[in-house]
Amino acid sequence: MPSETIETDSHTLVTIACLSDNYAFLLRDKVTGDVALIDVPEAAPIASELATRGWTLSQIWLTHHHPDHIQGVDELCVQYPAPLYGAAADAHRLPALDVALNEGDTFMLGETPVHVIDVSGHTIGHIALYAPTAKAAFTADSLMALGCGRLFEGTPAQMHASLSKMAAWPDDTFICSGHEYTASNAKFALTVDPDNAALQHRARDIDTARAGGKFTVPSLLSLERATNPFLRSDDPALRAAINMTDATDAEVFTEVRARKDRF
């Protein structure tokens, strides 16, 4: 299975395709060589990537309890044991954690500080891990490329609040989300934001990328702000397109999410 790599002066970020449409990520601190794995949908492609690069694991971060994000943990840890980090609020549904995390916590990967954000909505206890010096945020099924996760456990108000936290990160943050759903998300986004030129351009770019077998994840937060309807509840054009000009931002988000559920 393929992978794609982003290199910066201080970090290496590797996106690994798993299962049919999942992604796992490796983040390496170049100063110390410490490596974190974010989510474990499937052991084999991750183990292959680690072996190819000659890397070992320093930490494993789990974003939420759904099987397609954790089911490879036991198998992978036989070959690449590492301490497991995950949400304290989700600990009863995760593999046994070595480090239980809460909103507002900060921990270190080598010399890289990592901030813990509660982004409940898709599930209760879902966390995002934000590494500002790496310009990377691991958002799994909360903020996604051109979308957001379905609300299996949380409410629209919770997800809107979670997305608002993430929208405050810098424009050049790489949003490392959990699935290759971007092409279908684009088709929906165009139904609620049809006159958005940036969205139209992105939809064409997505089609080209996928036709060439390339990933559409990670995506820059600046691009999400410009095109992702779930971050654009305050946009007058989107509001007009769905006849909600006078609604609150939360009401607009709720309607857009409901339309996506029916799409």
N, C-alpha and C positions, 0 to 999 in steps of 0.2 A: 504494500500500500504506500502511496506517496506521502511526502512531507514537503513543507516549504519553510524557508528560513529568512528571518530578518536580523541583520547585524547592525548594532550601534557601537559606539566607542566603548561602552561599558557592559553591554549585555548581548547575549544571543537568545533569540526567541524562535522556537521551532513549533510549527503546527503540524500535527500528525493526524491523518485520516484514520478513523476506526469504525468498525461495524459498517452499516450502510450509509450513514450520514452524520456520524458524530465526529467531534474533534477532541483530542487531548493536546496539551501544550507542555513544552519544556522551556524553562527559563534558567539561563546560566549567568551567574555573576562572574564576569571575566577576571576580576581582581583576585578572587579566592578560588574560582573554579567550582563553587557550590552550585548544585543543580536542583531545581524543584520541578516536580511533575504535577500538573494540574488536571485532575480527574483521570479516571482509569476505566474507560469504556471497554477496553479489550487489551489483554496483556501482550499478545504476539507482536503487533506493529510497534508498540512502545519499546519492547525489549530489543527488537531489531534495530530501531533508531539509536538506542543507547549503545548497543554493541558496535554499530557502524562508526559512531563518534568516539568510542572508547570512554564514555562517561559513566559515572556511577551516580546514584541518587542520594541527595542530602535530605530532602523532605518530599512528602506527598501531600498536596492540598486537595481537599474534597469540598466541592461547592454545595452539593445537596445530595439527598439520599436516593434519588431515582436509580434503578439498576443500570441503566445505560451510561451512568457516570461513575459507578463504583464497582461493577461486577468483575473487573479484572484485577482487583487489589490483591486477593489472596494468591493468585497464580503469579503475578508479577513479583510480589514480595519474596517468593522463594528464591528468585535469582537476584533481585535488586531490593533488598530490605531497606526500609527507611521509615522514620517516624511519620505517623499520620496526623495531619492537622485538619480540623473540621469544626463546625459550629457546635458549641455546647448545647444549644437548643435542639439540635438534630442528632445528638450523640446516641440516643436510643435507637436510631434507624441507620446508623453508619457503622462500618467496621470499627473495632475498638480503637479509640483515639489515644494518641500519645499527648497531644496538645489540643485542649478544648478552647475554642475561640468565641469571643463575644464582640458585639459592635463596639467600635472605638479602640479595640486592641491594636497594638503594633508589635510585630516581631521581625526578626532579621533573617534574610537569606544571604549568608556571607556578609557583605557590606551594604546590602540592599534592604532598606526598610519596606515593610509590607503592611498595609493598613487593611483592617477588617471592617466591612460594611454589611449590615443586615439589609438584604434586598428581598425580603419576603414578598410573596405574591404568587409566583409559580408554585412554590411550596412555602410552608411556614418554616423558618430556619435556614432558608437559602442565604448564602453569603457570597459577596464578591470580594476578591483580593486585588488590591490596588497597589502597584509598585511604581511610585512617581518617578524615581530616578531611571527606571527602565522604560518609562512612558508606556506602561502596559497595565491593563485591568482585565481580570479574568472574571467574566460576568455570567458564563454558562447560559442558563435558560431564563435570565432576567432581562437585561438589555441584550438584544440580539441584532445581527446585521439586518437592517431594515424591518425589524420587528421587536416583539417581546414575547416572553413565554406565556403559554396558555395558563389561565388561573385555575389550577387544579385544587389548591387549598386556600389561597388568600382571596382578598376582595379587590375590586378595581381601585378602591381608595388606597389600599396598601401598595399595589403595584405602581400607581401613579406617584406615590410618595417615594418609593424606591427608585424609580426612574429619575425623579427630580434630583435625588442625591447624586446619581451618576452623571447627570447632565451638567453638573457643576465642575467636573474635571476639565483640565486643559484640552484645547482643540486637538493637539497632537498626540493624544492618548490612543494607543491601539486597543480597540475593544475586541477581546478574545472570547467570543461566544461559542456555544457548545454544539452547533449543528450547521450543516450546509442547507439552510432553508431559504437562502436569499432570493433565488429566482422566483419562487412562489410568493414570498413576501413582497417582491416588487410588483407582481401582478395585482395583489390586493392594494398596495399603497397607491397605485395609479387610479383606483376606483374612488378613493377619498381625497386625493390631492392631484387631480388630473392635469392642472395647469402649471405644475411645478417643473420648471425647465431642468433644474438640477436632478430631480427624480427621473425625468425622462432620459437624461443623459446617463445616469447611473444604471437604469434598467437595460440600456443598450450595452453598456460595459459589462454588466453581469452576464448577459447572453453570450457575449464574445468570450469572456473568461471561461464560462462553463463549457462552451463548445470546444475550447482548447484544453479542457481537463484541468484548469487552474482553480484554486480555492478563491472564495470571496470573503473569507475570514482569515485573519483579523481585518477590521475596518477602522478607519480613523473616526474619532468622535466628531470632528468637524463635519464629516460626510453624513454621519447619523443625524446631527442637528439639522442639516440642510434638507434631508430626504426622508427620515424615518417618521412616519405619521404619529407614532407613539411618543415622540419627543416634541411634537408640533401642535399640541393642544391650544396654544395661544396664537397660532397663525391665522390671520384674518381670512386668507384664501381657503385654507382647509375648513375653517368654521363655516364659511359661506357655502362651500361645496356640499356640506352635510346638513345645511339649514339649521345651524346651531350658533348663530352669530352672537347671541346674548347669553349663552350658557357659560358656566364656570369652566376652568381648565379641566377640573376633575370630571365634570359631566361630559365634556367632549371626549376625554380619554375613555370613559366608560362606554360611550356610544361606538367609538372606533374599535375598541376591543370586542364589543358584542358583534359588530359587523364582521370582524375577522373570524370570529367563531362560526359564523354562518357562511363564510365565503367558500 
